[in-house]
Amino acid sequence: MKARENSLVSGFLEALSSETGASSNTIAAYRRDLCDYEAHLRENGADPLRASQSQVRAYLAARGAQSLSAASLARCLSAIRQFHKHLYAEGRRRDDPTLAIEGPRRARPVPKVLTIEEVERLITAAHERVAASERPLRERLAAARTACVIELIYASGLRVSEVLALPKSAAWTKESLLTVRGKGDKERLAPVSTPARAAISAYRGLLQEAAPSLAAAPWLFPAGSASGHMTRQAFARDLKSVASAAGIPASRVSPHVLRHAFASHLLQNGADLRVVQELLGHADISTTQIYTHVLDERAKAMVRDLHPMNDEADGN
């Protein structure tokens, strides 16, 4: 039975990968959830082809009792739902026991966001490290790389993984847009500001001077990692160091916080939510709506400042 159950999960994951272009992280998370789900069913004398709605509910209740977060529980249910939908579509089952099961209610957390002034301080601190001529060339190169990644994420709203995987050819662009391959292997255009292009040029110049052999690598940010380019963990560490130098608590800063700042500051200055959705590479507008707290504040300010009855109300 174990081999058959593993085969069912493997078939589903292969289909998920090929048909939806799900990321390796998503596949790995679904594999963990579904293997745990199968093990629970086996312990209770069932399997995915015979599991009832009550057995699915019992499994989810057991996971909830393990103090699983609402987000993790929702992901777990999503994996099981898609698995059973696959089994039904493939004719392996004549029903879907997950149809009537509702997911846990969870509020989207308001993202951490830096102010425009804080981002300016962060960028200034990053560039000051590059300009310190008394520092060894290798240290200035590392500082230039960090400053360049900060500029790119804040200028474009790219995910840190998308920035670090940029090809070397991105250094030569004279355009204000870059073609980026994001989640699900989908391409989109991302804006590149003049300061970001200047940061790329400065960084690549130092790279060519300090490590010409590394500069020949195919990546914009080459490194001695398994991927061949700088890792997210390495950049996150360097970013927190710059934050401390800028007088910003390191706990408030992460690569994703820079992406949040990009989106929030655009909306704060009047950008359309749909345009921001496209720039961020969100497939669903609901994902972008975590930033509507910015729009809510702007709407309140607009009513306060522009509504014709507001002066009267203040005078009463």
C-alpha positions in Angstrom: 0.0 0.0 0.0 2.8 2.4 0.8 4.2 2.1 -2.7 0.8 2.8 -4.3 0.2 5.8 -2.0 3.7 7.2 -2.8 2.9 6.7 -6.5 -0.3 8.7 -6.1 1.5 11.7 -4.5 4.4 11.5 -7.0 2.0 11.6 -9.9 0.2 14.6 -8.5 3.4 16.5 -7.8 4.7 15.8 -11.3 1.4 17.1 -12.8 1.5 20.1 -10.5 5.1 21.0 -11.6 4.5 20.5 -15.3 1.0 22.0 -15.6 1.2 25.0 -13.3 5.0 25.6 -13.1 4.9 25.5 -9.3 8.2 26.5 -7.7 10.5 23.9 -6.1 9.7 25.4 -2.7 6.0 24.8 -3.3 6.5 21.3 -4.5 8.7 20.5 -1.4 6.1 21.9 1.0 3.3 20.0 -0.7 5.3 16.8 -0.6 5.8 17.2 3.2 2.1 17.9 3.8 0.9 15.0 1.6 3.3 12.5 3.0 2.2 13.4 6.5 -1.5 13.2 5.4 -0.9 9.7 3.9 0.8 8.6 7.1 -2.1 9.7 9.2 -4.6 7.9 6.9 -2.5 4.7 7.1 -2.5 4.9 10.9 -6.3 5.0 10.7 -6.8 2.2 8.2 -7.4 4.4 5.2 -5.6 5.8 2.1 -6.2 8.7 -0.3 -8.5 6.6 -2.5 -10.8 5.7 0.4 -10.5 8.7 2.7 -13.8 10.2 3.8 -14.6 13.8 4.6 -14.6 13.1 8.3 -11.1 11.6 8.0 -9.8 14.6 6.2 -11.4 16.9 8.9 -9.8 14.7 11.6 -6.4 15.0 10.0 -6.7 18.8 9.8 -7.9 18.9 13.5 -4.9 16.9 14.5 -2.6 19.3 12.7 -4.4 22.3 14.3 -3.8 20.7 17.7 -0.1 20.8 17.0 -0.2 24.6 17.2 0.2 24.9 13.4 -0.3 28.5 12.3 -3.4 29.4 10.3 -1.2 30.1 7.2 0.5 26.7 7.4 -2.9 24.9 8.0 -4.4 26.7 5.0 -1.4 25.6 2.9 -1.8 22.1 4.1 -5.6 22.1 3.2 -4.7 23.6 -0.2 -2.3 20.7 -0.9 -4.9 18.1 0.1 -7.6 19.8 -1.9 -5.5 19.9 -5.0 -4.4 16.3 -4.5 -8.0 15.0 -4.3 -9.1 17.2 -7.2 -6.3 15.6 -9.2 -7.4 12.1 -8.1 -11.0 12.9 -9.2 -9.9 14.3 -12.5 -7.8 11.3 -13.2 -10.7 9.0 -12.5 -9.0 7.4 -9.4 -11.9 8.5 -7.2 -15.6 9.1 -8.0 -15.8 11.9 -5.4 -13.8 14.6 -3.7 -14.0 14.5 0.1 -12.6 18.1 0.5 -15.3 19.9 -1.4 -17.3 21.0 1.7 -14.3 21.7 3.9 -13.7 25.4 4.7 -10.2 26.7 5.3 -9.2 28.4 8.5 -10.0 32.1 8.7 -6.8 34.2 8.7 -6.3 37.9 8.3 -3.5 39.1 6.0 -0.9 40.8 8.1 -0.1 44.3 7.2 3.5 44.2 5.8 6.4 45.8 7.5 7.2 49.0 5.5 10.0 51.5 5.8 9.3 55.2 5.3 10.7 57.0 2.2 13.1 58.8 4.5 14.3 55.5 6.0 14.9 54.0 2.6 16.9 57.1 1.7 19.0 56.7 4.8 19.5 53.0 4.0 20.7 53.7 0.4 22.9 56.6 1.6 24.6 54.3 4.3 25.2 51.6 1.6 26.9 54.0 -0.8 29.0 55.6 2.0 30.6 52.2 2.5 31.5 52.0 -1.2 32.9 55.5 -1.2 35.2 54.8 1.8 38.5 54.8 -0.2 40.5 53.7 2.8 38.7 50.3 2.9 40.3 47.3 1.1 39.2 46.8 -2.5 37.4 43.5 -1.6 35.4 45.2 1.1 34.4 48.1 -1.2 33.3 45.5 -3.8 31.1 43.7 -1.3 29.7 47.1 -0.2 29.0 48.0 -3.9 27.2 44.7 -4.5 25.0 45.3 -1.5 24.2 48.8 -2.5 23.4 47.7 -6.0 21.0 45.0 -4.9 19.2 47.4 -2.5 18.9 50.0 -5.4 17.5 47.3 -7.7 14.9 45.9 -5.3 13.6 49.3 -4.3 13.6 50.6 -7.9 11.9 47.6 -9.4 10.0 45.7 -6.7 11.7 42.5 -7.8 11.9 39.6 -5.4 15.4 39.2 -4.0 15.7 35.8 -5.7 14.8 37.4 -9.1 17.5 40.1 -8.6 20.2 37.7 -7.6 19.5 35.5 -10.5 19.8 38.3 -13.1 22.2 37.5 -16.0 25.3 39.5 -16.5 23.7 41.1 -19.6 21.5 43.1 -17.3 24.6 45.2 -16.5 24.8 46.5 -20.1 21.2 47.6 -20.5 20.6 51.2 -21.4 16.9 50.8 -21.2 14.6 51.8 -18.2 13.1 48.3 -18.2 14.5 44.8 -17.6 12.9 41.5 -18.7 12.7 39.2 -15.6 11.7 35.6 -15.3 9.7 35.2 -12.1 7.4 32.7 -10.4 6.0 30.0 -12.6 8.7 30.8 -15.2 6.6 33.8 -16.3 8.3 36.8 -17.8 7.5 40.4 -17.0 9.1 43.8 -17.4 10.6 45.6 -14.4 11.6 49.2 -14.1 15.2 50.2 -13.5 15.9 53.7 -12.3 18.8 55.8 -13.2 20.4 55.5 -9.7 20.0 51.7 -10.0 21.7 51.6 -13.4 24.5 53.8 -12.0 24.9 51.4 -9.0 25.2 48.4 -11.4 27.9 50.2 -13.4 29.9 51.1 -10.3 29.6 47.6 -8.9 30.6 45.9 -12.1 33.6 48.2 -12.4 34.8 47.3 -9.0 34.2 43.6 -9.7 36.2 43.7 -12.9 39.0 45.4 -11.0 39.0 43.2 -7.9 38.0 39.8 -9.4 38.2 39.7 -13.2 37.7 35.9 -13.3 34.5 36.2 -11.3 33.3 39.0 -13.5 33.4 36.6 -16.5 30.7 34.4 -14.8 27.2 34.5 -16.5 25.5 36.1 -13.4 25.2 39.8 -12.6 26.1 39.0 -8.9 28.5 36.0 -9.2 29.6 34.2 -6.1 31.1 30.9 -5.0 27.8 29.4 -4.0 26.2 26.2 -5.4 23.9 28.4 -7.7 26.9 30.4 -8.9 25.4 33.7 -7.7 25.0 35.5 -4.4 22.5 33.8 -2.0 19.5 35.4 -0.4 20.9 34.6 3.0 24.2 36.4 2.3 22.4 39.5 1.0 20.0 39.5 4.0 23.0 39.4 6.4 24.7 42.3 4.5 21.4 44.3 4.4 21.0 44.1 8.2 24.5 45.4 8.6 23.7 48.4 6.4 20.5 49.0 8.3 22.4 49.2 11.6 24.8 51.7 10.0 21.8 53.8 8.9 20.3 53.8 12.5 17.4 51.5 11.5 16.7 48.4 13.8 17.9 45.3 11.9 14.7 43.5 12.9 12.7 45.9 10.8 14.7 45.3 7.6 14.7 42.3 5.2 14.9 41.9 1.4 11.1 41.5 1.3 10.6 44.7 3.3 12.4 46.6 0.4 9.9 45.1 -2.0 7.0 46.1 0.4 8.5 49.7 0.4 8.5 49.8 -3.4 4.8 48.9 -3.6 3.6 51.0 -0.7 5.5 54.1 -1.8 4.1 53.8 -5.3 0.6 53.5 -4.0 1.2 56.3 -1.5 2.1 58.6 -4.4 -1.0 57.7 -6.5 -0.1 54.5 -8.5 -2.9 52.3 -9.6 -3.2 49.0 -7.7 -3.5 47.0 -10.9 -0.2 48.5 -12.2 1.5 47.7 -9.0 0.1 44.1 -9.3 1.8 43.7 -12.7 5.1 45.2 -11.5 5.2 42.9 -8.5 4.4 39.8 -10.7 1.3 38.9 -8.6 -1.0 36.5 -10.4 -4.0 37.5 -8.3 -5.0 41.1 -7.3 -5.9 39.8 -3.8 -2.2 39.3 -3.1 -1.5 42.9 -3.9 -4.3 44.1 -1.7 -2.2 43.6 1.4 -1.0 47.1 0.5 -4.5 48.7 0.6 -3.7 50.0 4.1 -1.8 52.7 2.2 -4.8 53.4 0.0 -7.1 53.5 3.1 -4.8 56.2 4.7 -4.7 58.2 1.5 -8.5 58.0 1.2 -8.9 59.3 4.8 -6.5 62.1 4.1 -8.3 63.0 0.9 -11.7 63.2 2.6 -10.2 65.2 5.5 -8.5 67.7 3.1 -11.0 67.9 0.2 -14.5 67.2 1.4 -16.6 70.5 1.3 -18.3 69.8 4.6 -15.1 69.2 6.5 -14.5 72.8 7.5 -18.0 73.1 8.9 -17.6 69.9 10.8 -14.4 71.2 12.4 -16.0 74.4 13.4 -18.9 72.7 15.3 
